[in-house]
Amino acid sequence: MLHYALVFLVIAIIAAVFGFGGIAGTAAGFAKILFFAFLIMAVLSFLFKRK
């Protein structure tokens, strides 16, 4: 999941450099969603693993 977030982040950065506003915004949005989803799942796995 983190891999996909990083891929979308790279796509957003490349699109922003070339000036593709819509593509950069969409890719950045996906990267944010996937990053926070990964972060929540990582925290939950650490909490439930220790019990």
FENBELTA-V566106 format. One line per field, one symbol per residue. ss: DSSP state (a for helix, b for strand, c for the rest). psi: psi as a letter, one per 30 degrees, with the letter a starting at -180 (. if undefined). A space follows every 50 residues. Layout:
ss=???
psi=???
//
This chain:
ss=caaaaaaaaaaaaaaaaaccaaaaaaaaaaaaaaaaaaaaaaaaaaaaac c
psi=eeeeeeeeeeeeeeeeefgieeeeeeeeeeeeeeeeeeeeeeeeeeefef .
//
